[in-house]
């Protein structure tokens, strides 16, 4: 992994302390990351899920996009997921739903992998 990717993983571990963080290096210097048991609120059943994503070797000059959650995640009201969600699909050998929330004005000084994950979680909670 590149030093920047390693730093991003350290920030994720700090920002999401108390949550298991699985990391699998990928051959180009990036890493596949899964953060477990993150709360998404009572609009969903279950109310927690894992979030997975790839931090590419181009980080921090590349957006961390897309994110994935467990395919078992359902809306508590029974409605389908709306725009921004797609699937089911497979991600890293897991049944998943893809969440597309791209950072159109990426600022590497501010838009870290940890802050992006926090923004995606908040967006999911609001849906």
C-alpha positions in Angstrom: 0.0 0.0 0.0 1.2 3.5 -0.7 2.0 5.7 2.4 -1.1 7.8 1.6 -3.4 4.8 1.6 -1.9 3.6 4.9 -2.5 7.1 6.3 -6.1 7.0 5.1 -6.6 3.6 6.8 -5.2 4.9 10.1 -7.6 7.9 9.9 -10.5 5.5 9.3 -9.5 3.4 12.3 -9.4 6.6 14.5 -12.6 8.1 13.1 -14.6 4.9 13.5 -13.0 3.6 16.7 -14.8 0.7 18.2 -15.8 -0.7 14.7 -13.9 -3.5 13.1 -12.0 -2.4 10.0 -10.9 -5.1 7.6 -8.2 -4.1 5.1 -7.0 -6.1 2.0 -4.2 -4.6 0.0 -4.6 -4.6 -3.7 -1.7 -5.1 -6.2 -1.4 -1.5 -7.4 -0.9 0.0 -3.9 -4.5 0.7 -2.9 -6.7 -1.2 -0.4 -10.1 -2.7 -0.1 -11.6 -1.6 3.2 -14.7 -2.8 5.1 -15.9 -1.0 8.2 -18.4 -3.1 10.2 -21.5 -2.5 12.3 -22.0 1.2 11.3 -25.3 2.7 12.3 -27.7 3.8 9.5 -30.7 4.6 11.7 -34.2 3.2 12.3 -35.2 3.8 8.7 -33.4 0.6 7.9 -33.5 -3.0 9.0 -31.1 -3.9 10.3 -30.1 -0.6 11.8 -26.4 -1.3 11.3 -24.4 -2.5 8.3 -20.9 -2.8 6.9 -19.6 -0.3 4.4 -17.0 -1.3 1.9 -14.9 0.6 -0.6 -11.7 0.7 -2.5 -9.0 3.3 -1.8 -7.1 3.4 -5.0 -3.4 3.9 -5.4 -4.1 7.4 -6.7 -5.4 8.5 -3.3 -5.7 11.3 -2.2 -6.0 12.6 -5.8 -8.8 10.2 -6.6 -12.3 10.0 -5.1 -13.2 7.1 -2.8 -16.2 5.9 -4.9 -18.5 3.9 -4.9 -19.3 2.5 -1.5 -21.1 -0.8 -0.8 -23.3 -2.1 2.0 -24.7 -5.5 2.9 -27.4 -6.6 0.4 -29.6 -7.6 3.4 -30.0 -3.9 4.2 -33.7 -3.0 3.7 -35.8 0.1 4.3 -38.0 -0.4 7.4 -41.1 0.9 5.5 -40.7 -1.8 2.9 -40.1 0.6 0.0 -37.3 0.1 -2.5 -34.0 1.9 -2.1 -34.2 5.1 -4.1 -31.8 6.9 -6.5 -28.1 6.5 -5.6 -28.6 2.8 -4.7 -28.1 0.0 -7.2 -28.0 -3.8 -7.0 -28.0 -6.3 -5.7 -24.4 -7.0 -6.9 -21.3 -8.7 -5.6 -18.4 -6.8 -4.0 -15.3 -8.6 -2.8 -17.2 -11.9 -2.8 -20.1 -10.5 -0.7 -23.7 -9.8 -1.7 -24.0 -6.0 -1.7 -25.9 -2.9 -2.7 -23.8 -0.2 -4.4 -24.1 3.4 -3.2 -23.1 6.1 -5.7 -22.2 9.4 -4.1 -19.4 11.0 -6.1 -17.5 14.0 -4.9 -17.7 16.3 -7.9 -15.4 19.0 -6.4 -12.8 16.7 -4.8 -10.4 18.6 -2.5 -7.7 16.2 -1.3 -6.9 18.4 1.7 -10.5 18.0 3.0 -12.1 15.0 1.3 -10.4 12.1 3.0 -11.5 8.5 2.9 -12.8 8.9 6.5 -14.8 12.1 5.8 -16.2 10.6 2.6 -17.4 7.5 4.5 -19.0 9.8 7.2 -20.8 11.8 4.5 -22.1 8.6 2.8 -23.4 7.3 6.1 -25.2 10.5 6.8 -26.7 10.5 3.3 -27.9 6.9 3.7 -29.5 7.9 7.0 -31.4 10.7 5.3 -32.9 8.5 2.6 
